[in-house]
Amino acid sequence: MSAMEKLIWNVLGYTAMPLIFLFGFIAVSVVACLVLMWLDKRKG
């Protein structure tokens, strides 16, 4: 592999992890809000 390829893979590897955590956190909070709103609407 050339140096450029190594650099690209390093950047991809180091940016993928935080992005996965961030998007997972956002998805969980959105789903939680939707479920809570749905339960509140059902109760009301």
C-alpha distance matrix in Angstrom:
0.0 3.8 6.6 8.1 6.1 6.6 10.0 10.8 10.3 12.3 14.9 15.3 15.7 18.2 20.2 20.5 22.6 25.3 25.5 26.2 28.8 30.4 30.7 32.0 34.6 35.6 36.0 38.1 40.3 41.0 41.9 44.1 45.9 46.5 47.9 50.1 51.4 52.1 54.0 55.9 56.9 57.9 60.1 61.6
3.8 0.0 3.8 5.4 5.3 6.4 8.7 10.1 10.9 12.4 14.4 15.5 16.5 18.5 20.2 21.2 23.5 25.7 25.9 27.1 29.7 30.8 31.3 33.0 35.3 36.2 36.9 39.1 41.0 41.6 42.9 45.1 46.6 47.3 48.9 51.0 52.1 53.0 55.0 56.8 57.7 59.0 61.1 62.5
6.6 3.8 0.0 3.8 5.5 5.1 6.1 8.7 10.0 10.5 12.3 14.2 15.2 16.4 18.3 19.8 22.0 23.8 24.3 25.9 28.1 29.1 30.0 31.8 33.8 34.7 35.8 37.9 39.6 40.4 41.9 43.8 45.2 46.2 47.9 49.8 50.9 52.1 54.0 55.6 56.6 58.1 60.0 61.3
8.1 5.4 3.8 0.0 3.8 5.4 5.1 6.2 8.7 9.9 10.6 12.3 14.2 15.5 16.5 18.1 20.8 22.4 22.4 24.2 26.6 27.2 27.9 30.0 32.0 32.6 33.6 36.0 37.6 38.1 39.7 41.9 43.1 43.9 45.8 47.7 48.6 49.8 51.9 53.4 54.3 55.8 57.9 59.0
6.1 5.3 5.5 3.8 0.0 3.8 5.4 5.1 6.2 8.5 9.9 10.5 12.1 14.2 15.4 16.2 18.9 21.1 20.9 22.2 24.9 25.8 26.2 28.0 30.4 31.0 31.7 34.1 36.0 36.4 37.8 40.0 41.4 42.1 43.8 45.9 46.9 47.8 49.9 51.6 52.5 53.9 56.0 57.3
6.6 6.4 5.1 5.4 3.8 0.0 3.8 5.5 5.2 6.1 8.6 9.9 10.4 12.2 14.2 15.3 17.3 19.5 20.1 21.2 23.5 24.8 25.6 27.2 29.3 30.4 31.3 33.3 35.2 36.0 37.3 39.3 40.9 41.8 43.4 45.3 46.6 47.6 49.4 51.1 52.3 53.6 55.5 56.9
10.0 8.7 6.1 5.1 5.4 3.8 0.0 3.8 5.5 5.1 6.2 8.6 9.8 10.6 12.2 14.1 16.3 17.8 18.3 20.1 22.3 23.0 24.1 26.0 27.8 28.7 30.0 32.1 33.6 34.4 36.1 37.9 39.3 40.4 42.2 43.9 45.0 46.3 48.2 49.6 50.8 52.3 54.2 55.4
10.8 10.1 8.7 6.2 5.1 5.5 3.8 0.0 3.8 5.5 5.2 6.1 8.5 10.0 10.6 12.0 14.8 16.5 16.3 18.0 20.5 21.2 21.7 23.8 25.9 26.4 27.4 29.8 31.4 32.0 33.5 35.6 36.9 37.8 39.6 41.5 42.5 43.6 45.7 47.2 48.1 49.7 51.7 52.9
10.3 10.9 10.0 8.7 6.2 5.2 5.5 3.8 0.0 3.8 5.5 5.0 5.9 8.5 9.9 10.3 12.8 15.2 15.3 16.2 18.8 20.1 20.6 22.2 24.5 25.5 26.2 28.3 30.2 31.0 32.2 34.2 35.9 36.7 38.2 40.2 41.5 42.4 44.3 46.1 47.1 48.4 50.4 51.8
12.3 12.4 10.5 9.9 8.5 6.1 5.1 5.5 3.8 0.0 3.8 5.5 5.1 6.1 8.5 9.9 11.6 13.6 14.5 15.9 17.8 19.1 20.3 21.8 23.6 24.9 26.1 27.9 29.6 30.7 32.1 33.8 35.4 36.6 38.1 39.8 41.2 42.5 44.1 45.7 47.0 48.4 50.1 51.6
14.9 14.4 12.3 10.6 9.9 8.6 6.2 5.2 5.5 3.8 0.0 3.8 5.5 5.3 6.0 8.4 10.6 11.8 12.2 14.3 16.3 16.9 18.1 20.1 21.7 22.6 24.0 26.1 27.5 28.4 30.1 31.9 33.2 34.4 36.2 37.8 38.9 40.3 42.2 43.5 44.8 46.4 48.1 49.4
15.3 15.5 14.2 12.3 10.5 9.9 8.6 6.1 5.0 5.5 3.8 0.0 3.8 5.6 5.3 5.8 8.9 10.8 10.4 11.8 14.5 15.3 15.8 17.7 19.9 20.6 21.6 23.8 25.5 26.2 27.6 29.7 31.1 32.0 33.7 35.6 36.8 37.9 39.8 41.4 42.4 43.9 45.8 47.1
15.7 16.5 15.2 14.2 12.1 10.4 9.8 8.5 5.9 5.1 5.5 3.8 0.0 3.8 5.6 5.4 7.0 9.7 10.4 11.1 13.2 14.9 15.8 17.0 19.1 20.5 21.4 23.1 25.1 26.2 27.4 29.1 30.9 32.0 33.3 35.2 36.7 37.8 39.3 41.1 42.4 43.7 45.4 47.0
18.2 18.5 16.4 15.5 14.2 12.2 10.6 10.0 8.5 6.1 5.3 5.6 3.8 0.0 3.8 5.7 6.2 7.6 9.3 10.8 12.1 13.4 15.1 16.5 17.9 19.4 20.9 22.4 23.9 25.4 26.9 28.3 29.9 31.4 32.8 34.2 35.8 37.2 38.7 40.2 41.7 43.2 44.7 46.1
20.2 20.2 18.3 16.5 15.4 14.2 12.2 10.6 9.9 8.5 6.0 5.3 5.6 3.8 0.0 3.8 5.7 6.0 6.3 8.8 10.4 10.9 12.3 14.3 15.7 16.6 18.3 20.2 21.5 22.6 24.4 25.9 27.2 28.6 30.4 31.8 33.1 34.6 36.3 37.6 39.0 40.6 42.2 43.5
20.5 21.2 19.8 18.1 16.2 15.3 14.1 12.0 10.3 9.9 8.4 5.8 5.4 5.7 3.8 0.0 3.8 5.8 5.2 6.1 8.7 9.9 10.5 12.0 14.2 15.3 16.2 18.1 19.9 20.9 22.2 24.0 25.7 26.7 28.2 30.0 31.4 32.5 34.3 35.9 37.2 38.5 40.3 41.8
22.6 23.5 22.0 20.8 18.9 17.3 16.3 14.8 12.8 11.6 10.6 8.9 7.0 6.2 5.7 3.8 0.0 3.8 5.4 5.2 6.4 8.6 10.1 10.6 12.4 14.3 15.4 16.6 18.5 20.1 21.2 22.5 24.5 25.9 27.0 28.6 30.4 31.6 32.9 34.6 36.2 37.4 38.9 40.6
25.3 25.7 23.8 22.4 21.1 19.5 17.8 16.5 15.2 13.6 11.8 10.8 9.7 7.6 6.0 5.8 3.8 0.0 3.8 5.5 5.1 6.0 8.5 9.7 10.4 12.1 14.0 15.2 16.4 18.2 19.9 20.9 22.4 24.2 25.6 26.8 28.4 30.1 31.4 32.7 34.4 36.0 37.3 38.7
25.5 25.9 24.3 22.4 20.9 20.1 18.3 16.3 15.3 14.5 12.2 10.4 10.4 9.3 6.3 5.2 5.4 3.8 0.0 3.8 5.4 5.0 6.0 8.3 9.7 10.4 12.0 14.0 15.3 16.3 18.1 19.7 21.0 22.3 24.1 25.6 26.8 28.2 30.0 31.3 32.7 34.3 35.9 37.2
26.2 27.1 25.9 24.2 22.2 21.2 20.1 18.0 16.2 15.9 14.3 11.8 11.1 10.8 8.8 6.1 5.2 5.5 3.8 0.0 3.8 5.5 5.3 5.9 8.5 9.9 10.4 12.1 14.2 15.3 16.3 18.1 19.9 21.0 22.3 24.1 25.7 26.7 28.3 30.0 31.4 32.6 34.3 35.9
28.8 29.7 28.1 26.6 24.9 23.5 22.3 20.5 18.8 17.8 16.3 14.5 13.2 12.1 10.4 8.7 6.4 5.1 5.4 3.8 0.0 3.8 5.6 5.1 6.1 8.6 9.9 10.5 12.3 14.2 15.4 16.3 18.3 20.0 21.0 22.4 24.3 25.6 26.8 28.4 30.1 31.4 32.7 34.4
30.4 30.8 29.1 27.2 25.8 24.8 23.0 21.2 20.1 19.1 16.9 15.3 14.9 13.4 10.9 9.9 8.6 6.0 5.0 5.5 3.8 0.0 3.8 5.4 5.2 6.2 8.6 10.0 10.7 12.3 14.3 15.4 16.6 18.4 20.0 21.1 22.6 24.3 25.8 26.9 28.6 30.2 31.6 32.9
30.7 31.3 30.0 27.9 26.2 25.6 24.1 21.7 20.6 20.3 18.1 15.8 15.8 15.1 12.3 10.5 10.1 8.5 6.0 5.3 5.6 3.8 0.0 3.8 5.4 5.0 6.0 8.5 9.9 10.4 12.1 14.0 15.3 16.4 18.2 19.8 21.0 22.3 24.1 25.6 26.8 28.3 30.1 31.4
32.0 33.0 31.8 30.0 28.0 27.2 26.0 23.8 22.2 21.8 20.1 17.7 17.0 16.5 14.3 12.0 10.6 9.7 8.3 5.9 5.1 5.4 3.8 0.0 3.8 5.5 5.1 6.1 8.6 9.9 10.6 12.1 14.2 15.4 16.4 18.2 19.9 21.0 22.4 24.2 25.7 26.8 28.4 30.1
34.6 35.3 33.8 32.0 30.4 29.3 27.8 25.9 24.5 23.6 21.7 19.9 19.1 17.9 15.7 14.2 12.4 10.4 9.7 8.5 6.1 5.2 5.4 3.8 0.0 3.8 5.5 5.2 6.2 8.6 10.0 10.5 12.3 14.3 15.4 16.4 18.3 19.9 21.0 22.4 24.2 25.7 26.9 28.4
35.6 36.2 34.7 32.6 31.0 30.4 28.7 26.4 25.5 24.9 22.6 20.6 20.5 19.4 16.6 15.3 14.3 12.1 10.4 9.9 8.6 6.2 5.0 5.5 3.8 0.0 3.8 5.5 5.2 6.1 8.6 9.9 10.6 12.3 14.2 15.4 16.5 18.2 20.0 21.0 22.4 24.2 25.7 26.8
36.0 36.9 35.8 33.6 31.7 31.3 30.0 27.4 26.2 26.1 24.0 21.6 21.4 20.9 18.3 16.2 15.4 14.0 12.0 10.4 9.9 8.6 6.0 5.1 5.5 3.8 0.0 3.8 5.5 5.2 6.1 8.5 10.0 10.6 12.2 14.2 15.4 16.4 18.3 19.9 21.0 22.4 24.3 25.7
38.1 39.1 37.9 36.0 34.1 33.3 32.1 29.8 28.3 27.9 26.1 23.8 23.1 22.4 20.2 18.1 16.6 15.2 14.0 12.1 10.5 10.0 8.5 6.1 5.2 5.5 3.8 0.0 3.8 5.5 5.2 6.0 8.6 9.9 10.5 12.1 14.2 15.2 16.3 18.1 19.8 20.9 22.3 24.1
40.3 41.0 39.6 37.6 36.0 35.2 33.6 31.4 30.2 29.6 27.5 25.5 25.1 23.9 21.5 19.9 18.5 16.4 15.3 14.2 12.3 10.7 9.9 8.6 6.2 5.2 5.5 3.8 0.0 3.8 5.5 5.0 6.1 8.6 9.9 10.5 12.1 14.1 15.2 16.3 18.1 19.8 20.9 22.3
41.0 41.6 40.4 38.1 36.4 36.0 34.4 32.0 31.0 30.7 28.4 26.2 26.2 25.4 22.6 20.9 20.1 18.2 16.3 15.3 14.2 12.3 10.4 9.9 8.6 6.1 5.2 5.5 3.8 0.0 3.8 5.4 5.2 6.2 8.6 9.9 10.6 12.2 14.2 15.3 16.4 18.3 20.0 21.0
41.9 42.9 41.9 39.7 37.8 37.3 36.1 33.5 32.2 32.1 30.1 27.6 27.4 26.9 24.4 22.2 21.2 19.9 18.1 16.3 15.4 14.3 12.1 10.6 10.0 8.6 6.1 5.2 5.5 3.8 0.0 3.8 5.5 5.1 6.1 8.5 9.8 10.4 12.2 14.1 15.2 16.3 18.2 19.8
44.1 45.1 43.8 41.9 40.0 39.3 37.9 35.6 34.2 33.8 31.9 29.7 29.1 28.3 25.9 24.0 22.5 20.9 19.7 18.1 16.3 15.4 14.0 12.1 10.5 9.9 8.5 6.0 5.0 5.4 3.8 0.0 3.8 5.5 5.2 6.1 8.6 9.8 10.5 12.1 14.1 15.3 16.4 18.2
45.9 46.6 45.2 43.1 41.4 40.9 39.3 36.9 35.9 35.4 33.2 31.1 30.9 29.9 27.2 25.7 24.5 22.4 21.0 19.9 18.3 16.6 15.3 14.2 12.3 10.6 10.0 8.6 6.1 5.2 5.5 3.8 0.0 3.8 5.5 5.1 6.1 8.5 9.9 10.4 12.1 14.1 15.3 16.3
46.5 47.3 46.2 43.9 42.1 41.8 40.4 37.8 36.7 36.6 34.4 32.0 32.0 31.4 28.6 26.7 25.9 24.2 22.3 21.0 20.0 18.4 16.4 15.4 14.3 12.3 10.6 9.9 8.6 6.2 5.1 5.5 3.8 0.0 3.8 5.5 5.1 6.0 8.6 9.8 10.4 12.1 14.2 15.2
47.9 48.9 47.9 45.8 43.8 43.4 42.2 39.6 38.2 38.1 36.2 33.7 33.3 32.8 30.4 28.2 27.0 25.6 24.1 22.3 21.0 20.0 18.2 16.4 15.4 14.2 12.2 10.5 9.9 8.6 6.1 5.2 5.5 3.8 0.0 3.8 5.5 5.0 6.1 8.5 9.8 10.4 12.2 14.1
50.1 51.0 49.8 47.7 45.9 45.3 43.9 41.5 40.2 39.8 37.8 35.6 35.2 34.2 31.8 30.0 28.6 26.8 25.6 24.1 22.4 21.1 19.8 18.2 16.4 15.4 14.2 12.1 10.5 9.9 8.5 6.1 5.1 5.5 3.8 0.0 3.8 5.4 5.1 6.0 8.5 9.8 10.5 12.1
51.4 52.1 50.9 48.6 46.9 46.6 45.0 42.5 41.5 41.2 38.9 36.8 36.7 35.8 33.1 31.4 30.4 28.4 26.8 25.7 24.3 22.6 21.0 19.9 18.3 16.5 15.4 14.2 12.1 10.6 9.8 8.6 6.1 5.1 5.5 3.8 0.0 3.8 5.5 5.0 6.1 8.6 9.9 10.4
52.1 53.0 52.1 49.8 47.8 47.6 46.3 43.6 42.4 42.5 40.3 37.9 37.8 37.2 34.6 32.5 31.6 30.1 28.2 26.7 25.6 24.3 22.3 21.0 19.9 18.2 16.4 15.2 14.1 12.2 10.4 9.8 8.5 6.0 5.0 5.4 3.8 0.0 3.8 5.4 5.1 6.1 8.6 9.9
54.0 55.0 54.0 51.9 49.9 49.4 48.2 45.7 44.3 44.1 42.2 39.8 39.3 38.7 36.3 34.3 32.9 31.4 30.0 28.3 26.8 25.8 24.1 22.4 21.0 20.0 18.3 16.3 15.2 14.2 12.2 10.5 9.9 8.6 6.1 5.1 5.5 3.8 0.0 3.8 5.4 5.0 6.1 8.6
55.9 56.8 55.6 53.4 51.6 51.1 49.6 47.2 46.1 45.7 43.5 41.4 41.1 40.2 37.6 35.9 34.6 32.7 31.3 30.0 28.4 26.9 25.6 24.2 22.4 21.0 19.9 18.1 16.3 15.3 14.1 12.1 10.4 9.8 8.5 6.0 5.0 5.4 3.8 0.0 3.8 5.4 5.1 6.1
56.9 57.7 56.6 54.3 52.5 52.3 50.8 48.1 47.1 47.0 44.8 42.4 42.4 41.7 39.0 37.2 36.2 34.4 32.7 31.4 30.1 28.6 26.8 25.7 24.2 22.4 21.0 19.8 18.1 16.4 15.2 14.1 12.1 10.4 9.8 8.5 6.1 5.1 5.4 3.8 0.0 3.8 5.5 5.1
57.9 59.0 58.1 55.8 53.9 53.6 52.3 49.7 48.4 48.4 46.4 43.9 43.7 43.2 40.6 38.5 37.4 36.0 34.3 32.6 31.4 30.2 28.3 26.8 25.7 24.2 22.4 20.9 19.8 18.3 16.3 15.3 14.1 12.1 10.4 9.8 8.6 6.1 5.0 5.4 3.8 0.0 3.8 5.5
60.1 61.1 60.0 57.9 56.0 55.5 54.2 51.7 50.4 50.1 48.1 45.8 45.4 44.7 42.2 40.3 38.9 37.3 35.9 34.3 32.7 31.6 30.1 28.4 26.9 25.7 24.3 22.3 20.9 20.0 18.2 16.4 15.3 14.2 12.2 10.5 9.9 8.6 6.1 5.1 5.5 3.8 0.0 3.8
61.6 62.5 61.3 59.0 57.3 56.9 55.4 52.9 51.8 51.6 49.4 47.1 47.0 46.1 43.5 41.8 40.6 38.7 37.2 35.9 34.4 32.9 31.4 30.1 28.4 26.8 25.7 24.1 22.3 21.0 19.8 18.2 16.3 15.2 14.1 12.1 10.4 9.9 8.6 6.1 5.1 5.5 3.8 0.0
